[in-house]
Amino acid sequence: METLVFVTFLVLIGYFLLIRPQQQRQQRQLQMLADLDAGDDVITIGGMYGEVVEIDDRSVLLEFYDGSQIRFLRTAISRRLDDDEEEEDFDDAEDDIVEGDETVQASIGDDAEQNE
């Protein structure tokens, strides 16, 4: 009898600590995707920052800071940026991109020197 009570207790603990929070997270994510509109600033699951230009049932067209546009599945949108965090995140992203370009250029230059 005590074993049955203990197993039931463990199942309830597992439900409230693991299953229920995951279901709530999934529900919030689906609601966020359903509420997306043109003009929303978002981050993709790959970490790309963009603005929603066009939206249909399955996909989203995003425009990036350099003016390029790429179509993604709706499920590839990780989160929508709030007004408070938009400027901060976009500024950080632009800094990272510049640093990344410099690193890539240095690597290409180093490889060229090694091959000579």
Biopython code that builds the backbone (N, CA, C, O; Angstrom):
import numpy as np
from Bio.PDB.StructureBuilder import StructureBuilder

atoms = [
    (1, "MET", "N", (0.814, -1.203, 0.000)),
    (1, "MET", "CA", (0.000, 0.000, 0.000)),
    (1, "MET", "C", (0.851, 1.259, 0.000)),
    (1, "MET", "O", (0.585, 2.209, -0.736)),
    (2, "GLU", "N", (1.890, 1.246, 0.848)),
    (2, "GLU", "CA", (2.775, 2.410, 0.901)),
    (2, "GLU", "C", (3.493, 2.615, -0.426)),
    (2, "GLU", "O", (3.736, 3.750, -0.836)),
    (3, "THR", "N", (3.829, 1.529, -1.091)),
    (3, "THR", "CA", (4.506, 1.616, -2.378)),
    (3, "THR", "C", (3.611, 2.277, -3.414)),
    (3, "THR", "O", (4.075, 3.102, -4.201)),
    (4, "LEU", "N", (2.354, 1.927, -3.422)),
    (4, "LEU", "CA", (1.402, 2.517, -4.361)),
    (4, "LEU", "C", (1.258, 4.023, -4.118)),
    (4, "LEU", "O", (1.200, 4.801, -5.070)),
    (5, "VAL", "N", (1.201, 4.426, -2.874)),
    (5, "VAL", "CA", (1.118, 5.851, -2.527)),
    (5, "VAL", "C", (2.388, 6.571, -2.974)),
    (5, "VAL", "O", (2.324, 7.673, -3.518)),
    (6, "PHE", "N", (3.535, 5.948, -2.742)),
    (6, "PHE", "CA", (4.823, 6.549, -3.121)),
    (6, "PHE", "C", (4.929, 6.702, -4.641)),
    (6, "PHE", "O", (5.356, 7.751, -5.123)),
    (7, "VAL", "N", (4.549, 5.676, -5.396)),
    (7, "VAL", "CA", (4.597, 5.736, -6.860)),
    (7, "VAL", "C", (3.634, 6.808, -7.373)),
    (7, "VAL", "O", (3.981, 7.568, -8.277)),
    (8, "THR", "N", (2.438, 6.873, -6.807)),
    (8, "THR", "CA", (1.476, 7.904, -7.200)),
    (8, "THR", "C", (2.029, 9.297, -6.915)),
    (8, "THR", "O", (1.875, 10.212, -7.725)),
    (9, "PHE", "N", (2.661, 9.450, -5.780)),
    (9, "PHE", "CA", (3.280, 10.726, -5.428)),
    (9, "PHE", "C", (4.372, 11.106, -6.424)),
    (9, "PHE", "O", (4.450, 12.263, -6.836)),
    (10, "LEU", "N", (5.223, 10.144, -6.820)),
    (10, "LEU", "CA", (6.279, 10.411, -7.796)),
    (10, "LEU", "C", (5.711, 10.796, -9.162)),
    (10, "LEU", "O", (6.239, 11.685, -9.830)),
    (11, "VAL", "N", (4.652, 10.136, -9.565)),
    (11, "VAL", "CA", (4.013, 10.460, -10.845)),
    (11, "VAL", "C", (3.456, 11.879, -10.809)),
    (11, "VAL", "O", (3.622, 12.625, -11.774)),
    (12, "LEU", "N", (2.812, 12.260, -9.736)),
    (12, "LEU", "CA", (2.277, 13.625, -9.614)),
    (12, "LEU", "C", (3.382, 14.669, -9.607)),
    (12, "LEU", "O", (3.265, 15.712, -10.250)),
    (13, "ILE", "N", (4.446, 14.384, -8.883)),
    (13, "ILE", "CA", (5.597, 15.306, -8.863)),
    (13, "ILE", "C", (6.173, 15.445, -10.268)),
    (13, "ILE", "O", (6.460, 16.558, -10.708)),
    (14, "GLY", "N", (6.346, 14.342, -10.969)),
    (14, "GLY", "CA", (6.853, 14.377, -12.348)),
    (14, "GLY", "C", (5.955, 15.185, -13.259)),
    (14, "GLY", "O", (6.436, 15.947, -14.097)),
    (15, "TYR", "N", (4.664, 15.023, -13.100)),
    (15, "TYR", "CA", (3.724, 15.770, -13.930)),
    (15, "TYR", "C", (3.852, 17.270, -13.697)),
    (15, "TYR", "O", (3.940, 18.044, -14.650)),
    (16, "PHE", "N", (3.864, 17.677, -12.443)),
    (16, "PHE", "CA", (3.892, 19.109, -12.134)),
    (16, "PHE", "C", (5.263, 19.740, -12.340)),
    (16, "PHE", "O", (5.349, 20.956, -12.512)),
    (17, "LEU", "N", (6.331, 18.960, -12.329)),
    (17, "LEU", "CA", (7.665, 19.523, -12.526)),
    (17, "LEU", "C", (8.159, 19.412, -13.967)),
    (17, "LEU", "O", (8.990, 20.215, -14.391)),
    (18, "LEU", "N", (7.668, 18.441, -14.720)),
    (18, "LEU", "CA", (8.193, 18.230, -16.066)),
    (18, "LEU", "C", (7.155, 18.424, -17.169)),
    (18, "LEU", "O", (7.360, 19.223, -18.084)),
    (19, "ILE", "N", (6.068, 17.713, -17.087)),
    (19, "ILE", "CA", (5.114, 17.691, -18.190)),
    (19, "ILE", "C", (4.313, 18.984, -18.281)),
    (19, "ILE", "O", (4.219, 19.570, -19.360)),
    (20, "ARG", "N", (3.744, 19.434, -17.195)),
    (20, "ARG", "CA", (2.888, 20.630, -17.217)),
    (20, "ARG", "C", (3.642, 21.894, -17.656)),
    (20, "ARG", "O", (3.124, 22.631, -18.495)),
    (21, "PRO", "N", (4.839, 22.175, -17.128)),
    (21, "PRO", "CA", (5.560, 23.367, -17.603)),
    (21, "PRO", "C", (5.880, 23.312, -19.101)),
    (21, "PRO", "O", (5.822, 24.334, -19.785)),
    (22, "GLN", "N", (6.216, 22.121, -19.612)),
    (22, "GLN", "CA", (6.500, 21.986, -21.037)),
    (22, "GLN", "C", (5.253, 22.254, -21.872)),
    (22, "GLN", "O", (5.335, 22.904, -22.914)),
    (23, "GLN", "N", (4.115, 21.766, -21.430)),
    (23, "GLN", "CA", (2.863, 22.027, -22.144)),
    (23, "GLN", "C", (2.523, 23.518, -22.140)),
    (23, "GLN", "O", (2.041, 24.046, -23.142)),
    (24, "GLN", "N", (2.770, 24.192, -21.027)),
    (24, "GLN", "CA", (2.502, 25.624, -20.951)),
    (24, "GLN", "C", (3.435, 26.402, -21.872)),
    (24, "GLN", "O", (2.998, 27.334, -22.546)),
    (25, "ARG", "N", (4.717, 26.031, -21.910)),
    (25, "ARG", "CA", (5.677, 26.675, -22.808)),
    (25, "ARG", "C", (5.256, 26.495, -24.261)),
    (25, "ARG", "O", (5.292, 27.442, -25.047)),
    (26, "GLN", "N", (4.860, 25.283, -24.611)),
    (26, "GLN", "CA", (4.433, 24.996, -25.973)),
    (26, "GLN", "C", (3.181, 25.799, -26.332)),
    (26, "GLN", "O", (3.069, 26.307, -27.448)),
    (27, "GLN", "N", (2.261, 25.912, -25.413)),
    (27, "GLN", "CA", (1.043, 26.685, -25.654)),
    (27, "GLN", "C", (1.365, 28.174, -25.854)),
    (27, "GLN", "O", (0.795, 28.815, -26.737)),
    (28, "ARG", "N", (2.274, 28.724, -25.039)),
    (28, "ARG", "CA", (2.685, 30.134, -25.204)),
    (28, "ARG", "C", (3.362, 30.344, -26.552)),
    (28, "ARG", "O", (3.126, 31.361, -27.204)),
    (29, "GLN", "N", (4.206, 29.398, -26.986)),
    (29, "GLN", "CA", (4.901, 29.511, -28.272)),
    (29, "GLN", "C", (3.899, 29.489, -29.425)),
    (29, "GLN", "O", (3.999, 30.299, -30.347)),
    (30, "LEU", "N", (2.942, 28.578, -29.381)),
    (30, "LEU", "CA", (1.922, 28.514, -30.434)),
    (30, "LEU", "C", (1.086, 29.779, -30.477)),
    (30, "LEU", "O", (0.728, 30.246, -31.559)),
    (31, "GLN", "N", (0.768, 30.343, -29.319)),
    (31, "GLN", "CA", (0.005, 31.589, -29.264)),
    (31, "GLN", "C", (0.813, 32.749, -29.841)),
    (31, "GLN", "O", (0.274, 33.586, -30.565)),
    (32, "MET", "N", (2.100, 32.795, -29.521)),
    (32, "MET", "CA", (2.966, 33.848, -30.067)),
    (32, "MET", "C", (3.014, 33.753, -31.588)),
    (32, "MET", "O", (2.935, 34.773, -32.271)),
    (33, "LEU", "N", (3.143, 32.541, -32.127)),
    (33, "LEU", "CA", (3.183, 32.362, -33.580)),
    (33, "LEU", "C", (1.859, 32.761, -34.223)),
    (33, "LEU", "O", (1.846, 33.326, -35.316)),
    (34, "ALA", "N", (0.758, 32.475, -33.560)),
    (34, "ALA", "CA", (-0.553, 32.844, -34.092)),
    (34, "ALA", "C", (-0.763, 34.360, -34.072)),
    (34, "ALA", "O", (-1.494, 34.895, -34.906)),
    (35, "ASP", "N", (-0.128, 35.049, -33.129)),
    (35, "ASP", "CA", (-0.306, 36.493, -32.973)),
    (35, "ASP", "C", (0.680, 37.319, -33.793)),
    (35, "ASP", "O", (0.620, 38.548, -33.744)),
    (36, "LEU", "N", (1.583, 36.695, -34.544)),
    (36, "LEU", "CA", (2.559, 37.450, -35.332)),
    (36, "LEU", "C", (1.861, 38.319, -36.374)),
    (36, "LEU", "O", (0.890, 37.897, -37.003)),
    (37, "ASP", "N", (2.362, 39.523, -36.544)),
    (37, "ASP", "CA", (1.852, 40.452, -37.543)),
    (37, "ASP", "C", (3.015, 41.094, -38.281)),
    (37, "ASP", "O", (4.147, 41.091, -37.797)),
    (38, "ALA", "N", (2.729, 41.646, -39.456)),
    (38, "ALA", "CA", (3.738, 42.390, -40.198)),
    (38, "ALA", "C", (4.215, 43.556, -39.333)),
    (38, "ALA", "O", (3.414, 44.231, -38.687)),
    (39, "GLY", "N", (5.516, 43.779, -39.330)),
    (39, "GLY", "CA", (6.094, 44.857, -38.537)),
    (39, "GLY", "C", (6.675, 44.386, -37.215)),
    (39, "GLY", "O", (7.407, 45.134, -36.567)),
    (40, "ASP", "N", (6.366, 43.158, -36.798)),
    (40, "ASP", "CA", (6.927, 42.626, -35.549)),
    (40, "ASP", "C", (8.405, 42.300, -35.736)),
    (40, "ASP", "O", (8.804, 41.753, -36.765)),
    (41, "ASP", "N", (9.203, 42.636, -34.746)),
    (41, "ASP", "CA", (10.615, 42.263, -34.747)),
    (41, "ASP", "C", (10.748, 40.930, -34.031)),
    (41, "ASP", "O", (10.209, 40.745, -32.940)),
    (42, "VAL", "N", (11.474, 39.994, -34.657)),
    (42, "VAL", "CA", (11.558, 38.632, -34.141)),
    (42, "VAL", "C", (12.996, 38.120, -34.188)),
    (42, "VAL", "O", (13.873, 38.710, -34.819)),
    (43, "ILE", "N", (13.202, 37.006, -33.498)),
    (43, "ILE", "CA", (14.463, 36.272, -33.554)),
    (43, "ILE", "C", (14.132, 34.862, -34.009)),
    (43, "ILE", "O", (13.202, 34.248, -33.485)),
    (44, "THR", "N", (14.880, 34.335, -34.978)),
    (44, "THR", "CA", (14.649, 32.975, -35.445)),
    (44, "THR", "C", (15.351, 31.985, -34.524)),
    (44, "THR", "O", (16.143, 32.379, -33.668)),
    (45, "ILE", "N", (15.059, 30.703, -34.704)),
    (45, "ILE", "CA", (15.713, 29.687, -33.886)),
    (45, "ILE", "C", (17.206, 29.619, -34.182)),
    (45, "ILE", "O", (17.971, 29.072, -33.388)),
    (46, "GLY", "N", (17.622, 30.166, -35.311)),
    (46, "GLY", "CA", (19.038, 30.219, -35.661)),
    (46, "GLY", "C", (19.735, 31.458, -35.132)),
    (46, "GLY", "O", (20.940, 31.619, -35.323)),
    (47, "GLY", "N", (18.989, 32.344, -34.462)),
    (47, "GLY", "CA", (19.580, 33.539, -33.876)),
    (47, "GLY", "C", (19.603, 34.754, -34.786)),
    (47, "GLY", "O", (20.287, 35.732, -34.486)),
    (48, "MET", "N", (18.868, 34.715, -35.895)),
    (48, "MET", "CA", (18.830, 35.848, -36.817)),
    (48, "MET", "C", (17.734, 36.821, -36.391)),
    (48, "MET", "O", (16.608, 36.413, -36.106)),
    (49, "TYR", "N", (18.070, 38.100, -36.351)),
    (49, "TYR", "CA", (17.133, 39.158, -35.987)),
    (49, "TYR", "C", (16.527, 39.720, -37.264)),
    (49, "TYR", "O", (17.253, 40.026, -38.209)),
    (50, "GLY", "N", (15.192, 39.860, -37.305)),
    (50, "GLY", "CA", (14.554, 40.413, -38.484)),
    (50, "GLY", "C", (13.193, 40.997, -38.173)),
    (50, "GLY", "O", (12.674, 40.867, -37.065)),
    (51, "GLU", "N", (12.627, 41.643, -39.180)),
    (51, "GLU", "CA", (11.294, 42.232, -39.062)),
    (51, "GLU", "C", (10.357, 41.493, -40.002)),
    (51, "GLU", "O", (10.697, 41.252, -41.160)),
    (52, "VAL", "N", (9.179, 41.133, -39.509)),
    (52, "VAL", "CA", (8.196, 40.425, -40.314)),
    (52, "VAL", "C", (7.656, 41.379, -41.369)),
    (52, "VAL", "O", (7.143, 42.450, -41.045)),
    (53, "VAL", "N", (7.777, 40.981, -42.647)),
    (53, "VAL", "CA", (7.288, 41.789, -43.753)),
    (53, "VAL", "C", (5.964, 41.236, -44.259)),
    (53, "VAL", "O", (5.026, 41.982, -44.538)),
    (54, "GLU", "N", (5.909, 39.919, -44.370)),
    (54, "GLU", "CA", (4.726, 39.265, -44.921)),
    (54, "GLU", "C", (4.519, 37.952, -44.168)),
    (54, "GLU", "O", (5.480, 37.313, -43.740)),
    (55, "ILE", "N", (3.279, 37.566, -44.015)),
    (55, "ILE", "CA", (2.974, 36.356, -43.255)),
    (55, "ILE", "C", (1.839, 35.607, -43.929)),
    (55, "ILE", "O", (0.872, 36.217, -44.386)),
    (56, "ASP", "N", (1.954, 34.271, -43.994)),
    (56, "ASP", "CA", (0.832, 33.451, -44.457)),
    (56, "ASP", "C", (0.663, 32.269, -43.506)),
    (56, "ASP", "O", (1.247, 32.265, -42.422)),
    (57, "ASP", "N", (-0.115, 31.280, -43.888)),
    (57, "ASP", "CA", (-0.439, 30.187, -42.970)),
    (57, "ASP", "C", (0.788, 29.425, -42.483)),
    (57, "ASP", "O", (0.856, 29.050, -41.312)),
    (58, "ARG", "N", (1.753, 29.192, -43.359)),
    (58, "ARG", "CA", (2.889, 28.344, -43.002)),
    (58, "ARG", "C", (4.216, 29.076, -42.910)),
    (58, "ARG", "O", (5.142, 28.589, -42.262)),
    (59, "SER", "N", (4.327, 30.234, -43.545)),
    (59, "SER", "CA", (5.639, 30.875, -43.611)),
    (59, "SER", "C", (5.587, 32.356, -43.270)),
    (59, "SER", "O", (4.524, 32.974, -43.202)),
    (60, "VAL", "N", (6.795, 32.904, -43.055)),
    (60, "VAL", "CA", (6.966, 34.304, -42.688)),
    (60, "VAL", "C", (8.112, 34.850, -43.534)),
    (60, "VAL", "O", (9.155, 34.206, -43.645)),
    (61, "LEU", "N", (7.936, 36.014, -44.124)),
    (61, "LEU", "CA", (9.002, 36.676, -44.855)),
    (61, "LEU", "C", (9.628, 37.703, -43.923)),
    (61, "LEU", "O", (8.952, 38.621, -43.460)),
    (62, "LEU", "N", (10.931, 37.545, -43.646)),
    (62, "LEU", "CA", (11.633, 38.451, -42.743)),
    (62, "LEU", "C", (12.579, 39.342, -43.525)),
    (62, "LEU", "O", (13.211, 38.910, -44.489)),
    (63, "GLU", "N", (12.665, 40.593, -43.097)),
    (63, "GLU", "CA", (13.637, 41.531, -43.662)),
    (63, "GLU", "C", (14.679, 41.806, -42.591)),
    (63, "GLU", "O", (14.341, 42.048, -41.432)),
    (64, "PHE", "N", (15.948, 41.767, -42.984)),
    (64, "PHE", "CA", (17.047, 41.961, -42.054)),
    (64, "PHE", "C", (17.608, 43.364, -42.177)),
    (64, "PHE", "O", (17.251, 44.106, -43.093)),
    (65, "TYR", "N", (18.497, 43.732, -41.245)),
    (65, "TYR", "CA", (18.961, 45.117, -41.167)),
    (65, "TYR", "C", (19.629, 45.600, -42.449)),
    (65, "TYR", "O", (19.656, 46.803, -42.709)),
    (66, "ASP", "N", (20.168, 44.687, -43.255)),
    (66, "ASP", "CA", (20.839, 45.093, -44.493)),
    (66, "ASP", "C", (19.879, 45.163, -45.684)),
    (66, "ASP", "O", (20.302, 45.445, -46.805)),
    (67, "GLY", "N", (18.583, 44.908, -45.443)),
    (67, "GLY", "CA", (17.579, 44.999, -46.496)),
    (67, "GLY", "C", (17.275, 43.680, -47.180)),
    (67, "GLY", "O", (16.343, 43.611, -47.981)),
    (68, "SER", "N", (18.026, 42.637, -46.890)),
    (68, "SER", "CA", (17.755, 41.342, -47.511)),
    (68, "SER", "C", (16.502, 40.722, -46.898)),
    (68, "SER", "O", (16.159, 40.992, -45.746)),
    (69, "GLN", "N", (15.832, 39.893, -47.681)),
    (69, "GLN", "CA", (14.608, 39.239, -47.221)),
    (69, "GLN", "C", (14.739, 37.737, -47.415)),
    (69, "GLN", "O", (15.224, 37.273, -48.447)),
    (70, "ILE", "N", (14.298, 36.976, -46.406)),
    (70, "ILE", "CA", (14.349, 35.518, -46.454)),
    (70, "ILE", "C", (13.039, 34.981, -45.899)),
    (70, "ILE", "O", (12.512, 35.497, -44.914)),
    (71, "ARG", "N", (12.513, 33.929, -46.547)),
    (71, "ARG", "CA", (11.277, 33.300, -46.094)),
    (71, "ARG", "C", (11.617, 32.146, -45.153)),
    (71, "ARG", "O", (12.474, 31.317, -45.457)),
    (72, "PHE", "N", (10.935, 32.103, -44.006)),
    (72, "PHE", "CA", (11.095, 31.064, -42.998)),
    (72, "PHE", "C", (9.754, 30.407, -42.729)),
    (72, "PHE", "O", (8.706, 31.015, -42.949)),
    (73, "LEU", "N", (9.780, 29.166, -42.255)),
    (73, "LEU", "CA", (8.569, 28.576, -41.714)),
    (73, "LEU", "C", (8.202, 29.320, -40.438)),
    (73, "LEU", "O", (9.082, 29.814, -39.734)),
    (74, "ARG", "N", (6.935, 29.400, -40.141)),
    (74, "ARG", "CA", (6.510, 30.070, -38.901)),
    (74, "ARG", "C", (7.169, 29.443, -37.681)),
    (74, "ARG", "O", (7.541, 30.140, -36.736)),
    (75, "THR", "N", (7.309, 28.125, -37.709)),
    (75, "THR", "CA", (7.879, 27.419, -36.556)),
    (75, "THR", "C", (9.354, 27.741, -36.348)),
    (75, "THR", "O", (9.914, 27.380, -35.312)),
    (76, "ALA", "N", (9.996, 28.405, -37.295)),
    (76, "ALA", "CA", (11.392, 28.794, -37.140)),
    (76, "ALA", "C", (11.547, 30.096, -36.353)),
    (76, "ALA", "O", (12.669, 30.531, -36.094)),
    (77, "ILE", "N", (10.433, 30.717, -35.974)),
    (77, "ILE", "CA", (10.491, 31.940, -35.174)),
    (77, "ILE", "C", (10.580, 31.535, -33.707)),
    (77, "ILE", "O", (9.702, 30.850, -33.184)),
    (78, "SER", "N", (11.649, 31.968, -33.058)),
    (78, "SER", "CA", (11.871, 31.609, -31.660)),
    (78, "SER", "C", (11.077, 32.510, -30.718)),
    (78, "SER", "O", (10.404, 32.033, -29.804)),
    (79, "ARG", "N", (11.167, 33.829, -30.956)),
    (79, "ARG", "CA", (10.438, 34.746, -30.079)),
    (79, "ARG", "C", (10.278, 36.097, -30.747)),
    (79, "ARG", "O", (10.983, 36.435, -31.699)),
    (80, "ARG", "N", (9.329, 36.860, -30.220)),
    (80, "ARG", "CA", (9.084, 38.224, -30.689)),
    (80, "ARG", "C", (9.764, 39.160, -29.705)),
    (80, "ARG", "O", (9.702, 38.955, -28.493)),
    (81, "LEU", "N", (10.412, 40.185, -30.233)),
    (81, "LEU", "CA", (11.094, 41.143, -29.369)),
    (81, "LEU", "C", (10.118, 42.188, -28.860)),
    (81, "LEU", "O", (9.272, 42.677, -29.609)),
    (82, "ASP", "N", (10.237, 42.525, -27.593)),
    (82, "ASP", "CA", (9.447, 43.610, -27.021)),
    (82, "ASP", "C", (10.096, 44.932, -27.394)),
    (82, "ASP", "O", (11.260, 44.964, -27.792)),
    (83, "ASP", "N", (9.349, 46.021, -27.267)),
    (83, "ASP", "CA", (9.885, 47.338, -27.605)),
    (83, "ASP", "C", (11.122, 47.672, -26.786)),
    (83, "ASP", "O", (12.049, 48.291, -27.310)),
    (84, "ASP", "N", (11.166, 47.281, -25.518)),
    (84, "ASP", "CA", (12.290, 47.607, -24.652)),
    (84, "ASP", "C", (13.572, 46.922, -25.086)),
    (84, "ASP", "O", (14.648, 47.518, -25.028)),
    (85, "GLU", "N", (13.466, 45.680, -25.518)),
    (85, "GLU", "CA", (14.672, 44.929, -25.832)),
    (85, "GLU", "C", (15.077, 45.025, -27.294)),
    (85, "GLU", "O", (16.172, 44.591, -27.650)),
    (86, "GLU", "N", (14.222, 45.584, -28.158)),
    (86, "GLU", "CA", (14.519, 45.657, -29.583)),
    (86, "GLU", "C", (15.812, 46.404, -29.864)),
    (86, "GLU", "O", (16.722, 45.857, -30.488)),
    (87, "GLU", "N", (15.902, 47.642, -29.411)),
    (87, "GLU", "CA", (17.072, 48.455, -29.717)),
    (87, "GLU", "C", (18.339, 47.835, -29.160)),
    (87, "GLU", "O", (19.363, 47.786, -29.842)),
    (88, "GLU", "N", (18.275, 47.364, -27.931)),
    (88, "GLU", "CA", (19.438, 46.769, -27.291)),
    (88, "GLU", "C", (19.899, 45.526, -28.054)),
    (88, "GLU", "O", (21.091, 45.376, -28.323)),
    (89, "ASP", "N", (18.971, 44.636, -28.404)),
    (89, "ASP", "CA", (19.326, 43.406, -29.108)),
    (89, "ASP", "C", (19.832, 43.691, -30.510)),
    (89, "ASP", "O", (20.799, 43.066, -30.945)),
    (90, "PHE", "N", (19.198, 44.631, -31.243)),
    (90, "PHE", "CA", (19.652, 44.934, -32.589)),
    (90, "PHE", "C", (21.034, 45.583, -32.569)),
    (90, "PHE", "O", (21.860, 45.289, -33.433)),
    (91, "ASP", "N", (21.299, 46.453, -31.606)),
    (91, "ASP", "CA", (22.624, 47.060, -31.500)),
    (91, "ASP", "C", (23.680, 45.994, -31.234)),
    (91, "ASP", "O", (24.750, 46.011, -31.841)),
    (92, "ASP", "N", (23.378, 45.066, -30.325)),
    (92, "ASP", "CA", (24.306, 43.978, -30.030)),
    (92, "ASP", "C", (24.525, 43.107, -31.258)),
    (92, "ASP", "O", (25.650, 42.686, -31.528)),
    (93, "ALA", "N", (23.458, 42.831, -32.006)),
    (93, "ALA", "CA", (23.565, 41.977, -33.190)),
    (93, "ALA", "C", (24.445, 42.631, -34.244)),
    (93, "ALA", "O", (25.268, 41.959, -34.865)),
    (94, "GLU", "N", (24.282, 43.940, -34.455)),
    (94, "GLU", "CA", (25.108, 44.626, -35.445)),
    (94, "GLU", "C", (26.569, 44.610, -35.027)),
    (94, "GLU", "O", (27.444, 44.441, -35.876)),
    (95, "ASP", "N", (26.857, 44.781, -33.735)),
    (95, "ASP", "CA", (28.231, 44.711, -33.252)),
    (95, "ASP", "C", (28.814, 43.328, -33.490)),
    (95, "ASP", "O", (29.961, 43.212, -33.921)),
    (96, "ASP", "N", (28.050, 42.278, -33.219)),
    (96, "ASP", "CA", (28.511, 40.911, -33.424)),
    (96, "ASP", "C", (28.806, 40.646, -34.888)),
    (96, "ASP", "O", (29.788, 39.979, -35.213)),
    (97, "ILE", "N", (27.966, 41.163, -35.776)),
    (97, "ILE", "CA", (28.153, 40.933, -37.198)),
    (97, "ILE", "C", (29.446, 41.585, -37.663)),
    (97, "ILE", "O", (30.204, 40.981, -38.422)),
    (98, "VAL", "N", (29.707, 42.800, -37.222)),
    (98, "VAL", "CA", (30.934, 43.489, -37.619)),
    (98, "VAL", "C", (32.144, 42.733, -37.100)),
    (98, "VAL", "O", (33.112, 42.527, -37.832)),
    (99, "GLU", "N", (32.092, 42.318, -35.837)),
    (99, "GLU", "CA", (33.204, 41.568, -35.283)),
    (99, "GLU", "C", (33.387, 40.261, -36.033)),
    (99, "GLU", "O", (34.518, 39.843, -36.283)),
    (100, "GLY", "N", (32.289, 39.614, -36.394)),
    (100, "GLY", "CA", (32.359, 38.361, -37.132)),
    (100, "GLY", "C", (32.990, 38.555, -38.497)),
    (100, "GLY", "O", (33.802, 37.732, -38.919)),
    (101, "ASP", "N", (32.632, 39.637, -39.208)),
    (101, "ASP", "CA", (33.213, 39.906, -40.521)),
    (101, "ASP", "C", (34.716, 40.109, -40.406)),
    (101, "ASP", "O", (35.478, 39.598, -41.227)),
    (102, "GLU", "N", (35.142, 40.846, -39.402)),
    (102, "GLU", "CA", (36.569, 41.095, -39.221)),
    (102, "GLU", "C", (37.308, 39.795, -38.941)),
    (102, "GLU", "O", (38.409, 39.581, -39.447)),
    (103, "THR", "N", (36.705, 38.929, -38.138)),
    (103, "THR", "CA", (37.326, 37.646, -37.819)),
    (103, "THR", "C", (37.451, 36.790, -39.069)),
    (103, "THR", "O", (38.494, 36.181, -39.307)),
    (104, "VAL", "N", (36.388, 36.743, -39.868)),
    (104, "VAL", "CA", (36.427, 35.941, -41.091)),
    (104, "VAL", "C", (37.473, 36.490, -42.040)),
    (104, "VAL", "O", (38.216, 35.716, -42.644)),
    (105, "GLN", "N", (37.553, 37.806, -42.189)),
    (105, "GLN", "CA", (38.540, 38.392, -43.083)),
    (105, "GLN", "C", (39.956, 38.098, -42.599)),
    (105, "GLN", "O", (40.847, 37.836, -43.408)),
    (106, "ALA", "N", (40.167, 38.139, -41.291)),
    (106, "ALA", "CA", (41.488, 37.836, -40.761)),
    (106, "ALA", "C", (41.835, 36.378, -41.018)),
    (106, "ALA", "O", (42.978, 36.067, -41.352)),
    (107, "SER", "N", (40.877, 35.487, -40.869)),
    (107, "SER", "CA", (41.116, 34.062, -41.095)),
    (107, "SER", "C", (41.447, 33.796, -42.547)),
    (107, "SER", "O", (42.348, 33.011, -42.845)),
    (108, "ILE", "N", (40.732, 34.437, -43.455)),
    (108, "ILE", "CA", (41.000, 34.239, -44.883)),
    (108, "ILE", "C", (42.391, 34.749, -45.215)),
    (108, "ILE", "O", (43.137, 34.118, -45.964)),
    (109, "GLY", "N", (42.730, 35.897, -44.650)),
    (109, "GLY", "CA", (44.056, 36.447, -44.900)),
    (109, "GLY", "C", (45.157, 35.548, -44.342)),
    (109, "GLY", "O", (46.187, 35.362, -44.989)),
    (110, "ASP", "N", (44.952, 34.993, -43.160)),
    (110, "ASP", "CA", (45.932, 34.105, -42.560)),
    (110, "ASP", "C", (46.098, 32.832, -43.395)),
    (110, "ASP", "O", (47.216, 32.349, -43.574)),
    (111, "ASP", "N", (44.993, 32.290, -43.903)),
    (111, "ASP", "CA", (45.066, 31.084, -44.730)),
    (111, "ASP", "C", (45.823, 31.356, -46.019)),
    (111, "ASP", "O", (46.609, 30.522, -46.470)),
    (112, "ALA", "N", (45.589, 32.523, -46.614)),
    (112, "ALA", "CA", (46.267, 32.861, -47.855)),
    (112, "ALA", "C", (47.766, 32.972, -47.637)),
    (112, "ALA", "O", (48.554, 32.548, -48.482)),
    (113, "GLU", "N", (48.164, 33.550, -46.491)),
    (113, "GLU", "CA", (49.587, 33.685, -46.192)),
    (113, "GLU", "C", (50.221, 32.311, -45.965)),
    (113, "GLU", "O", (51.359, 32.080, -46.375)),
    (114, "GLN", "N", (49.507, 31.413, -45.325)),
    (114, "GLN", "CA", (50.047, 30.084, -45.053)),
    (114, "GLN", "C", (50.197, 29.274, -46.325)),
    (114, "GLN", "O", (51.109, 28.452, -46.418)),
    (115, "ASN", "N", (49.331, 29.478, -47.309)),
    (115, "ASN", "CA", (49.387, 28.721, -48.549)),
    (115, "ASN", "C", (50.505, 29.199, -49.469)),
    (115, "ASN", "O", (50.895, 28.481, -50.391)),
    (116, "GLU", "N", (51.019, 30.390, -49.233)),
    (116, "GLU", "CA", (52.068, 30.936, -50.120)),
    (116, "GLU", "C", (53.430, 30.410, -49.791)),
    (116, "GLU", "O", (54.407, 30.775, -50.445)),
]
sb = StructureBuilder()
sb.init_structure("model")
sb.init_model(0)
sb.init_chain("A")
sb.init_seg("    ")
for serial, (resi, resn, name, xyz) in enumerate(atoms, 1):
    if name == "N":
        sb.init_residue(resn, " ", resi, " ")
    sb.init_atom(name, np.array(xyz, "f"), 0.0, 1.0, " ", f" {name:<3s}", serial, name[0])
structure = sb.get_structure()
